[in-house]
Amino acid sequence: MLIGKIIGSVVSTRKNEKLVGSKFMIVEMSAGTGVTKRMVAVDNVGAGIGETVLVATGSAARIGCGQEEAPIDAAIVGIIDSDIDLSLYD
Protein backbone atom coordinates (compact mmCIF):
# COMPACT_ATOMS: atom_id res chain seq x y z
CA MET A 1 0.00 0.00 0.00
CA LEU A 2 1.01 3.57 -0.62
CA ILE A 3 0.37 6.76 1.35
CA GLY A 4 -0.64 9.88 -0.53
CA LYS A 5 -2.60 13.12 -0.43
CA ILE A 6 -5.62 13.86 -2.60
CA ILE A 7 -5.01 16.97 -4.68
CA GLY A 8 -7.93 16.87 -7.10
CA SER A 9 -10.56 14.88 -8.92
CA VAL A 10 -11.04 13.60 -12.45
CA VAL A 11 -14.35 13.81 -14.30
CA SER A 12 -14.99 11.28 -17.03
CA THR A 13 -18.17 11.41 -19.08
CA ARG A 14 -17.35 8.20 -20.97
CA LYS A 15 -15.79 5.17 -19.32
CA ASN A 16 -15.81 1.41 -19.16
CA GLU A 17 -19.25 0.14 -18.19
CA LYS A 18 -17.83 -1.49 -15.05
CA LEU A 19 -16.63 1.92 -13.84
CA VAL A 20 -19.93 3.77 -14.19
CA GLY A 21 -20.69 5.48 -10.88
CA SER A 22 -17.07 5.36 -9.72
CA LYS A 23 -15.36 8.49 -8.41
CA PHE A 24 -11.78 9.19 -9.54
CA MET A 25 -9.29 11.20 -7.46
CA ILE A 26 -5.76 12.45 -8.17
CA VAL A 27 -3.38 11.26 -5.46
CA GLU A 28 0.07 12.77 -4.99
CA MET A 29 2.80 10.64 -3.43
CA SER A 30 6.40 11.31 -2.51
CA ALA A 31 8.67 8.48 -3.55
CA GLY A 32 11.70 7.45 -1.50
CA THR A 33 13.88 9.31 -4.01
CA GLY A 34 12.27 12.66 -3.20
CA VAL A 35 10.42 12.68 -6.52
CA THR A 36 6.72 13.51 -6.32
CA LYS A 37 4.43 11.24 -8.35
CA ARG A 38 0.73 11.48 -9.11
CA MET A 39 -1.79 8.80 -9.96
CA VAL A 40 -5.50 8.49 -10.54
CA ALA A 41 -7.27 6.16 -8.12
CA VAL A 42 -10.84 4.97 -7.75
CA ASP A 43 -12.37 6.26 -4.51
CA ASN A 44 -14.89 4.01 -2.78
CA VAL A 45 -14.38 5.37 0.75
CA GLY A 46 -15.57 8.94 0.20
CA ALA A 47 -12.24 10.73 0.55
CA GLY A 48 -11.97 14.43 -0.24
CA ILE A 49 -9.39 16.87 -1.52
CA GLY A 50 -6.66 17.54 1.04
CA GLU A 51 -7.07 14.23 2.89
CA THR A 52 -4.23 11.76 3.40
CA VAL A 53 -5.17 8.30 2.13
CA LEU A 54 -4.00 4.70 1.75
CA VAL A 55 -3.87 3.47 -1.86
CA ALA A 56 -3.82 -0.18 -2.95
CA THR A 57 -2.49 -1.02 -6.41
CA GLY A 58 -2.70 -3.93 -8.80
CA SER A 59 -5.10 -6.81 -8.18
CA ALA A 60 -5.44 -5.77 -4.52
CA ALA A 61 -7.08 -2.55 -5.73
CA ARG A 62 -9.76 -4.43 -7.65
CA ILE A 63 -10.42 -6.86 -4.81
CA GLY A 64 -10.49 -4.04 -2.23
CA CYS A 65 -13.19 -2.29 -4.25
CA GLY A 66 -15.21 -5.44 -4.72
CA GLN A 67 -14.87 -5.02 -8.50
CA GLU A 68 -12.67 -7.94 -9.49
CA GLU A 69 -13.66 -7.66 -13.17
CA ALA A 70 -13.21 -3.87 -13.51
CA PRO A 71 -10.10 -2.31 -15.10
CA ILE A 72 -8.81 -0.78 -11.85
CA ASP A 73 -5.08 -0.45 -11.09
CA ALA A 74 -5.26 1.88 -8.05
CA ALA A 75 -7.92 2.33 -5.38
CA ILE A 76 -8.24 4.45 -2.28
CA VAL A 77 -8.90 1.95 0.51
CA GLY A 78 -8.58 4.10 3.62
CA ILE A 79 -8.44 7.62 5.00
CA ILE A 80 -5.69 8.44 7.51
CA ASP A 81 -7.30 10.37 10.37
CA SER A 82 -4.22 11.68 12.17
CA ASP A 83 -1.81 14.18 10.69
CA ILE A 84 1.21 12.58 9.10
CA ASP A 85 4.35 14.25 7.77
CA LEU A 86 4.72 12.78 4.27
CA SER A 87 8.25 14.18 4.00
CA LEU A 88 9.35 11.44 6.42
CA TYR A 89 8.90 8.98 3.55
CA ASP A 90 11.23 10.82 1.14
N, CA, C and O of each residue as an XYZ file, in Angstrom:
360
protein
N       0.836     -1.181      0.000
C       0.000      0.000      0.000
C       0.876      1.238      0.000
O       2.022      1.220      0.450
N       0.308      2.298     -0.513
C       1.009      3.570     -0.616
C       0.259      4.617      0.204
O      -0.945      4.497      0.432
N       0.980      5.635      0.640
C       0.374      6.759      1.347
C       0.467      7.977      0.440
O       1.520      8.253     -0.136
N      -0.633      8.698      0.317
C      -0.637      9.882     -0.532
C      -1.656     10.900     -0.068
O      -2.406     10.665      0.880
N      -1.675     12.029     -0.745
C      -2.602     13.117     -0.426
C      -3.436     13.420     -1.664
O      -2.902     13.522     -2.769
N      -4.728     13.560     -1.479
C      -5.622     13.859     -2.596
C      -5.485     15.333     -2.949
O      -5.632     16.211     -2.099
N      -5.196     15.586     -4.242
C      -5.008     16.968     -4.680
C      -6.054     17.409     -5.698
O      -6.081     18.577     -6.087
N      -6.911     16.496     -6.131
C      -7.931     16.873     -7.098
C      -8.783     15.694     -7.508
O      -8.617     14.583     -7.004
N      -9.688     15.944     -8.418
C     -10.559     14.885     -8.918
C     -10.524     14.871    -10.438
O     -10.101     15.834    -11.078
N     -10.976     13.765    -10.996
C     -11.039     13.604    -12.446
C     -12.489     13.326    -12.810
O     -13.145     12.489    -12.191
N     -12.982     14.032    -13.818
C     -14.345     13.815    -14.305
C     -14.262     13.121    -15.654
O     -13.559     13.574    -16.557
N     -14.985     12.021    -15.778
C     -14.993     11.276    -17.027
C     -16.436     11.044    -17.451
O     -17.204     10.396    -16.740
N     -16.799     11.576    -18.611
C     -18.171     11.406    -19.076
C     -18.364     10.080    -19.795
O     -19.484      9.574    -19.875
N     -17.280      9.513    -20.321
C     -17.347      8.199    -20.969
C     -16.299      7.316    -20.331
O     -15.140      7.705    -20.190
N     -16.719      6.116    -19.946
C     -15.789      5.174    -19.316
C     -16.288      3.749    -19.483
O     -17.412      3.516    -19.928
N     -15.459      2.825    -19.128
C     -15.808      1.412    -19.158
C     -17.086      1.197    -18.358
O     -17.266      1.799    -17.300
N     -17.965      0.349    -18.855
C     -19.254      0.138    -18.194
C     -19.127     -0.352    -16.756
O     -20.036     -0.141    -15.953
N     -18.025     -0.997    -16.422
C     -17.830     -1.488    -15.053
C     -17.375     -0.379    -14.103
O     -17.308     -0.582    -12.891
N     -17.064      0.791    -14.659
C     -16.627      1.919    -13.838
C     -17.693      3.008    -13.704
O     -17.454      4.035    -13.068
N     -18.856      2.790    -14.294
C     -19.935      3.769    -14.193
C     -20.315      3.937    -12.720
O     -20.549      2.956    -12.014
N     -20.373      5.178    -12.273
C     -20.692      5.475    -10.877
C     -19.474      5.585     -9.982
O     -19.594      5.957     -8.815
N     -18.304      5.266    -10.513
C     -17.069      5.357     -9.716
C     -16.546      6.786     -9.700
O     -16.681      7.522    -10.678
N     -15.952      7.164     -8.589
C     -15.360      8.492     -8.414
C     -13.843      8.351     -8.546
O     -13.247      7.453     -7.950
N     -13.222      9.232     -9.323
C     -11.776      9.186     -9.536
C     -11.114     10.385     -8.877
O     -11.580     11.514     -9.028
N     -10.030     10.147     -8.145
C      -9.291     11.203     -7.462
C      -7.826     11.173     -7.894
O      -7.286     10.118     -8.225
N      -7.191     12.350     -7.886
C      -5.761     12.452     -8.173
C      -5.034     12.403     -6.831
O      -5.289     13.216     -5.943
N      -4.131     11.443     -6.699
C      -3.382     11.255     -5.459
C      -1.917     11.564     -5.723
O      -1.324     11.059     -6.676
N      -1.341     12.398     -4.867
C       0.073     12.770     -4.988
C       0.851     12.038     -3.919
O       0.482     12.043     -2.745
N       1.962     11.393     -4.352
C       2.805     10.643     -3.431
C       4.253     11.065     -3.583
O       4.708     11.404     -4.675
N       4.965     11.040     -2.473
C       6.396     11.309     -2.514
C       7.115      9.975     -2.485
O       6.946      9.189     -1.553
N       7.907      9.723     -3.496
C       8.672      8.476     -3.552
C       9.894      8.584     -2.653
O      10.266      9.684     -2.247
N      10.513      7.472     -2.343
C      11.700      7.450     -1.499
C      12.855      8.251     -2.076
O      13.791      8.589     -1.351
N      12.808      8.562     -3.369
C      13.881      9.313     -4.015
C      13.676     10.815     -3.905
O      14.515     11.589     -4.365
N      12.563     11.241     -3.298
C      12.271     12.663     -3.200
C      11.494     13.184     -4.394
O      11.183     14.373     -4.464
N      11.175     12.299     -5.338
C      10.419     12.676     -6.522
C       8.928     12.535     -6.206
O       8.494     11.517     -5.666
N       8.157     13.555     -6.543
C       6.717     13.510     -6.319
C       6.042     12.884     -7.525
O       6.306     13.278     -8.661
N       5.164     11.903     -7.284
C       4.433     11.236     -8.355
C       2.940     11.394     -8.114
O       2.490     11.519     -6.975
N       2.190     11.386     -9.191
C       0.729     11.482     -9.111
C       0.107     10.297     -9.821
O       0.650      9.783    -10.799
N      -1.038      9.871     -9.315
C      -1.787      8.799     -9.958
C      -3.270      9.048     -9.782
O      -3.692      9.771     -8.879
N      -4.049      8.443    -10.650
C      -5.504      8.493    -10.536
C      -5.946      7.199     -9.873
O      -5.539      6.109    -10.276
N      -6.790      7.332     -8.844
C      -7.267      6.156     -8.115
C      -8.782      6.223     -7.954
O      -9.355      7.301     -7.796
N      -9.411      5.070     -7.995
C     -10.841      4.974     -7.746
C     -11.065      5.179     -6.248
O     -10.335      4.635     -5.421
N     -12.083      5.970     -5.913
C     -12.373      6.256     -4.507
C     -13.712      5.652     -4.111
O     -14.764      6.109     -4.559
N     -13.670      4.629     -3.274
C     -14.892      4.006     -2.778
C     -15.108      4.279     -1.299
O     -16.049      3.748     -0.707
N     -14.250      5.102     -0.686
C     -14.378      5.366      0.751
C     -14.856      6.788      1.042
O     -15.038      7.152      2.204
N     -15.059      7.588      0.009
C     -15.573      8.943      0.205
C     -14.537      9.949      0.657
O     -14.851     10.861      1.422
N     -13.307      9.797      0.195
C     -12.238     10.728      0.553
C     -12.427     12.049     -0.189
O     -13.070     12.102     -1.238
N     -11.855     13.112      0.374
C     -11.969     14.427     -0.238
C     -10.620     15.068     -0.467
O      -9.599     14.587      0.024
N     -10.622     16.143     -1.205
C      -9.392     16.868     -1.516
C      -8.742     17.348     -0.221
O      -9.408     17.893      0.660
N      -7.428     17.136     -0.124
C      -6.665     17.537      1.044
C      -6.476     16.433      2.066
O      -5.676     16.583      2.989
N      -7.195     15.324      1.924
C      -7.065     14.231      2.889
C      -5.898     13.317      2.535
O      -5.549     13.154      1.366
N      -5.302     12.726      3.567
C      -4.234     11.757      3.398
C      -4.876     10.377      3.359
O      -5.705     10.046      4.207
N      -4.487      9.567      2.363
C      -5.167      8.296      2.126
C      -4.188      7.137      1.938
O      -2.999      7.335      1.686
N      -4.725      5.923      2.067
C      -4.000      4.698      1.746
C      -4.475      4.249      0.366
O      -5.675      4.240      0.090
N      -3.536      3.879     -0.494
C      -3.871      3.467     -1.858
C      -3.336      2.062     -2.096
O      -2.156      1.788     -1.880
N      -4.220      1.177     -2.544
C      -3.821     -0.177     -2.951
C      -3.662     -0.165     -4.462
O      -4.380      0.548     -5.163
N      -2.720     -0.956     -4.964
C      -2.490     -1.017     -6.409
C      -2.552     -2.464     -6.895
O      -2.499     -3.406     -6.105
N      -2.664     -2.610     -8.192
C      -2.699     -3.934     -8.795
C      -3.985     -4.678     -8.486
O      -5.038     -4.066     -8.310
N      -3.895     -6.005     -8.419
C      -5.101     -6.805     -8.180
C      -5.705     -6.533     -6.811
O      -6.910     -6.707     -6.633
N      -4.905     -6.113     -5.842
C      -5.437     -5.768     -4.517
C      -6.395     -4.588     -4.605
O      -7.323     -4.491     -3.801
N      -6.192     -3.699     -5.556
C      -7.081     -2.548     -5.731
C      -8.458     -3.013     -6.201
O      -9.482     -2.550     -5.699
N      -8.474     -3.922     -7.156
C      -9.756     -4.433     -7.654
C     -10.501     -5.210     -6.582
O     -11.710     -5.045     -6.419
N      -9.792     -6.049     -5.855
C     -10.416     -6.860     -4.806
C     -10.912     -5.963     -3.677
O     -12.003     -6.179     -3.150
N     -10.119     -4.954     -3.302
C     -10.494     -4.036     -2.229
C     -11.737     -3.230     -2.549
O     -12.458     -2.809     -1.644
N     -11.992     -3.015     -3.823
C     -13.188     -2.285     -4.255
C     -14.381     -3.207     -4.456
O     -15.509     -2.742     -4.624
N     -14.137     -4.498     -4.439
C     -15.210     -5.441     -4.723
C     -15.583     -5.454     -6.194
O     -16.705     -5.809     -6.553
N     -14.633     -5.065     -7.050
C     -14.867     -5.018     -8.497
C     -13.771     -5.796     -9.209
O     -12.976     -5.227     -9.957
N     -13.736     -7.102     -8.970
C     -12.665     -7.943     -9.494
C     -12.558     -7.926    -11.015
O     -11.480     -8.168    -11.557
N     -13.659     -7.644    -11.712
C     -13.658     -7.660    -13.174
C     -13.460     -6.277    -13.794
O     -13.398     -6.164    -15.018
N     -13.360     -5.232    -12.985
C     -13.213     -3.869    -13.508
C     -11.746     -3.556    -13.797
O     -10.859     -4.105    -13.142
N     -11.478     -2.680    -14.771
C     -10.103     -2.305    -15.101
C      -9.560     -1.252    -14.130
O      -9.394     -0.086    -14.488
N      -9.291     -1.681    -12.904
C      -8.808     -0.778    -11.855
C      -7.383     -1.171    -11.484
O      -7.109     -2.341    -11.221
N      -6.473     -0.192    -11.463
C      -5.083     -0.448    -11.086
C      -4.716      0.226     -9.773
O      -3.706     -0.127     -9.165
N      -5.523      1.199     -9.319
C      -5.257      1.882     -8.052
C      -6.590      2.253     -7.404
O      -7.504      2.739     -8.070
N      -6.685      2.018     -6.096
C      -7.922      2.326     -5.380
C      -7.606      2.885     -4.007
O      -6.701      2.413     -3.319
N      -8.363      3.895     -3.619
C      -8.238      4.450     -2.277
C      -8.998      3.510     -1.352
O     -10.200      3.305     -1.518
N      -8.295      2.941     -0.379
C      -8.899      1.947      0.505
C      -9.007      2.418      1.951
O      -9.568      1.712      2.789
N      -8.482      3.589      2.251
C      -8.576      4.104      3.617
C      -8.206      5.571      3.695
O      -7.460      6.094      2.868
N      -8.754      6.224      4.720
C      -8.436      7.621      4.999
C      -7.654      7.654      6.306
O      -8.085      7.074      7.303
N      -6.509      8.329      6.306
C      -5.688      8.440      7.510
C      -6.205      9.620      8.319
O      -6.193     10.757      7.847
N      -6.661      9.349      9.542
C      -7.297     10.372     10.366
C      -6.323     11.314     11.048
O      -6.619     12.500     11.194
N      -5.161     10.813     11.473
C      -4.218     11.682     12.168
C      -3.275     12.332     11.177
O      -3.028     11.798     10.096
N      -2.755     13.480     11.550
C      -1.807     14.182     10.687
C      -0.539     13.360     10.558
O      -0.055     12.776     11.528
N      -0.017     13.325      9.361
C       1.214     12.580      9.104
C       2.117     13.447      8.221
O       1.651     14.080      7.274
N       3.390     13.468      8.539
C       4.349     14.249      7.773
C       4.852     13.377      6.628
O       5.699     12.510      6.842
N       4.339     13.595      5.410
C       4.717     12.776      4.268
C       6.193     12.929      3.901
O       6.744     12.059      3.226
N       6.837     13.999      4.323
C       8.254     14.181      4.002
C       9.114     13.140      4.708
O      10.262     12.933      4.313
N       8.599     12.480      5.736
C       9.348     11.441      6.421
C       9.593     10.242      5.520
O      10.484      9.434      5.784
N       8.799     10.122      4.448
C       8.900      8.983      3.549
C       9.741      9.286      2.328
O       9.834      8.451      1.429
N      10.358     10.459      2.268
C      11.228     10.816      1.144
C      12.588     10.163      1.289
O      13.455     10.349      0.435
